[in-house]
Amino acid sequence: MIWTPHTTVAAIIEQDGRFLMVEEEAGDDTPVFNQPAGHLEEAESLLQAVVRETREETAWGFTPQTLVGVYRWRVGPAGATYLRFCFHGSCHDHRPHQPLDTGILGTAWLTRKELAAMPERLRSPLVLSCIDDYLAGQRYPMTLIRDID
């Protein structure tokens, strides 16, 4: 059996101390908050994936500007492993009438303090880890990401 991690991308978009978050279904009755994020699809670059996921989940266009970090999260000793590439950038071209992706309930602009006050409503520990690294000034140039076909 071949083991592979789930490769995901996420977008950090901040305006006036608030972060664009997605409220989504998580399998039980309590919706959770996450950055606009999702899985890398076959033949898609990491940058294409984060732009696509942000548009699908928020109806905002996204321009990645820096890489905040790469995160490995293993869900429990026998659970799945996620490899997340988190990008910071700006949003533009909002399409408020665009339907959002399946499972997305809506979007909200929330502060770090508001998110930290509801840990049970965060999709994963990656949510605050990415925000904290961004707030600490962690930024890497986009030239670290290279596609070789």
Secondary structure, DSSP 4 states (H G I P E B T S, - for coil): -----EEEEEEE-EETTEEEEEEE--SSSS-EEE-SEEEPPTT--HHHHHHHHHHHHHS-EEEEEEEEEEEEEE-TTTS-EEEEEEEEEEEE---TTSPPPTTEEEEEEE-HHHHHT-GGGBS-THHHHHHHHHHTT--B-GGG-----
